[in-house]
């Protein structure tokens, strides 16, 4: 009898678990994806034990009206006043061009502070960090925002310890993230913390996204960086070929032949356009591939070194120390998905 009552009590307790309240605070001229990316993550996340929604989401603004975004799609919202007395699990301030105006709006910042005082966790996506900083919530803390806004954040709020590279940073109960899709990485990390890794994995799988990029990973894409340098696209096909053939002989003569140039002319033009020699470029691409494998797989370091064309672990270790300042084993320990 007692066992049955205990079992019934446990089931009743499970069934009465309330979804965690996530409040998205918006203002005119937000970036639409800064909102809907994390919103979709939280809306999809389920409790592992019950299969029920882990979060209840609300989008709020000062007036509770339709809020203009950076697209043709406006967003409906509720007034902040409805949530000033609610217990909030996670407050998310999204980013956008409107952040520059919002951070100067004293009345709006008072609303941010009020909601933050009711929240167990306070987050920003992209330039939403400027709003948090203006409200005094980032003083003395580590923070990140979109790389284009990092300088402004640091100069305008010198008490904030701005880091330009990470995808997101957790400092106590304050989370900040880089631009656009980094908000989804932040949201997935929060789901993993609240509901467990399996719940976050299911969300990531359903959204066909990577699971789960560590906050310490760089917001800069090496591939995009090469594309920005290679403005004419002269070496784009070569870079794709390199990534698929890292175990091959990649001496400068081989690369020059791929682009129908003499070795001397290729080396000169490549170095001028890309800012590094072909040999250094090959090393960098091999390191990028090895880094991805260390982050996302359990493949041995020895096998990764061979797969990426380093031939031996020591050569890969020297490349990591030179380019990343850390040994492969330490990198895996610090950045590998848990």
N, C-alpha and C positions, 0 to 999 in steps of 0.2 A: 504493500500500500504506500509506504513511504517512498519507495523507489519510483512508483508511478507518479506520485505527487511531485517528486523532484524533477522527473522527466517533463511533466506538464509545465512546471514552473519555468524550466529552461527554455522550452519551446515558446512559451508565452513571452518570455523576456526577449527572445530573438525576434518575434513577430512585432514587438512594440518598439524596436529600435527606430528612431526617427532619422530620416535622411539628414545629412550634414548640410547646413545652409551655406551656399556660395553666392555672394553678392558681387555682381559686376557693376562698377561705377563708371558711367560714361558721360561724355560731354560732346558738344558739337565738333565735327571734323575729326572723329576717331578713325583709325585704320580698321576696316571691317574685319579683316582676318585676325587682328589682335584680340577681338572679342569672340568671334564665332569659332576660332580654333580651340582655345581652352574651354569654351562653353560646350562644344561638342564632346570633348574628352570627359568632362564632369557629367554631362547628361547621359553618356553611355556606360559609366562606371557602375558596376554592380557589387553588392556585398557577396563575398564568397560563400558564407554560410546559408544565406537566405535566398540569394539570387535577385533580391530587390534592389531598387535604385539606392546607391550610396549617397547621392547628393540631390538636393533640391536647389534649383538655380533661379536667380532673379537678376534682372537688368534694371538698374535704377539711375535716375538723373535728378538734377535739381528740381525741375518742373514736372517730371513724369510725363513728358510729351514725346513726340517723334523726334529722334535725334539724328542729325545729319552725319553721314559717314563720308569716307573718301571715294565712295562709289555712287552709283545711282540708287542704291538701296538704303533707305532710312531704317532706323531701328526703333521699335516701340519700347517704352520704358515706364517704370513705376516711379512715383515720387520718393525721394530719400526719406521723407517723413514717415513712411510706412515701416521703415526698418530701424528707426532710431532707438527703439526699445527692444529690438530682437537680439537674441544671442546668435552671433554670426561665426560660423566655423572658419570661412575663408573670404576675405575681401580682396577683390582684384580690381586694380585701377589700370585701365587699358591705355594704349598710346595712340598717337596721331599728331598731325600738325596742330590740332586744337590744344595740345598740351601747353604750348607756349602762352596761350591766353589763359588757360585754366590755372596755371601756376601763379598767375597774378590776380586771380579772383579771390579776394579775401573771404567772401561768403561761401564760395565753393570749397575752399581749403578748410573752413570750419566744419563743413559737412564731411569731408574726408577724415578729419581728426575725430569727429564724433563716431562715425562708423568704425574707424580703426580701434577705438576704445572698446567697442563691443565685439571685436573679432579676435579669435584665437590665433589667426594667421593673417598677415597682410602681405599682398603681392602686387607687383607691377609687371606689365608687359611693355617692352619697348620704351618709348618716351614717357610712359606712365611713371617712370622713376623720377622724372622732373617734378611731377605733381607730389609724389611722396616726399621728396626732398624739400619742396616749398612748404609742405605741411610740418616739417621738422622731424619726420619719421625716419630719416636715413642718417641723421647726425651721428657721427662716430662709428658708422657701420660700413662694411664692405658692400658695394653695389655695382651693378652693371646695367647698361642700357644698349640700344642699338649703337653700333660703332660710330655712326655719324653724329650721335648726340653725346658721346662720352666726354669730349672736350668741353662742351657747354655745361654738362652736369658738374664736371670737376671745377671749372672756373667760376660758375655761379654759386656753387655750394662747396667751398673748400673744406668743410668739416666732414664731407662724405669721401670715403676711401674708394675711389672709382677704379675698377679694373676693366680694361677694354676687351679682353679676350674671351672670358667664359660665356657659355650659353646661358647659364643662370647661376645665381649665387644665393645660398641660404645663410643668413646671419641671424641666429636666434629665431624669432617668429616672423622675421621679415624676409621675404623672397623677392628678388628682382631678376628680370630676364632680359635677354637681348631682343632683337627685332623679330617681328612677324611669327614665323613658325617656332621660334624658341619658346613662345608662350605655350605651345602644345607640349614641348619637352618639360617645361616647368609643371604643367598640369598633370602629366603622366607621372612625374616624380612624386607629386603630392598624393595622387591616387595610390601609388605604391606604398607610400608612408602610411596612409590612412587605412587602406583596404587590403594591402598585401600585393606582392609582386604579380601574382597570378591574375588578379583583377586588372592591373595595369597592362599586362600582356594581352589580355583579351581585348581591351579597348584598342591598343595599338594594332593588333591583328585585324580587327574589324575596320580600322581606318587606313589600313595598308600603309603604315608608317613604321619607322625604325623604333625598336624598343630596346632599351630606353637610353637615349644619349645622356651620358654623364654631364652634370653641370660644368665640370671642369674642361670639357671639350671646347675647342675653339669655335667661335661663331664665324670665323673666316673660312671659306672654302678654298683650299689650295687650287682646285680645278678652276674655280671662278677667277682666282687671282691670276692664273696663267692666261685665261681668256681676256682679262682686262689689259694685260701687258701686250698680248698678241693682237693688237687692234685690227690688223689686216687679215687675221686668220691664217697666216702663212704656215704656221706650225701646228695648227689644231689637229689635223689628221695624224701628224707624227706623234703628238701627245697621246692620242687615243691608242695608237699602235703600241707605244711604249708601255702603257698600262696593261695591255694584254700580252706583252712579251717580255716580262721582266727577267725571265730565266735565260733569255737569249744573250748572245754576244752583242753588247750595246756600245762598242767603241765608236768614236766620233766618225770613223770612216763608214761604218755601217749606217749610222744615222744620216750622214750626208748622202749616201746612195739612195735612201728612202725618199729624199726630197730633191733628188736629181741635181745635186750641187757637188762641187769639189769639197774635200774635207776642210781646206783652209778657208774657203769662202763661207761655207756653212758655219764653221766655228765663229768666224768674225760677225756674221749677220745675226746668228742666234744670240750670241753674248750681248750684242748691242740692243737687240729687241727685248730680250727677256731679263737682262740684268744679271745673268750668271752663265757660266760655261755649260756646254752640253753635258760634261761629266758630272757637274754639280746638280744639274737638272735631273739626270738619271738617278743619282743618289737620293734626291729629294722625293721623287716619285716612288722609289722603292721604300723609303721610310714611311711615306703616307700609307702605302698599301700594308706594310707591316703593322703600322699603328692601328689601322682599321681591324686587322685580324686579332691583334692583342685585345682590343676593346670588345669585340663581338664573338670571339670563339675561344675554345679551350685548347686549340692546337699548340703543340710544344713550340718553344722559342727556336729550337734547332730546326724544326720543320718549316716554321715561318721564314727563317733566314734563307733556307734553300728555296722556298716557294717564291720569295721576292727577289731572288737573284743575288743575294749577298754572299752566297756560297758557304759561309761559316758564321757562327754566332758572334765571334769577336769582331768581325768586320761590321756586322749589324750594330753591335753595341757601340762601336766608335762613331758610327753615323748618328745614332740616337743621341749620344752625349754631345756631339757637335751641333746637331740641329735642334734638339729638344731639351738638352741639358739634363737628361735623365736616362738611366739604363733601361733596356726593355723590360726586365723583371720588375723594376720599381714602377715603370709606367703602367704595366698590367695591374699591379697591386692597387695603384691609385685611381685608375680610370676605368677598369673593367666593370661592366654592369654586374651588380651584386645579385 
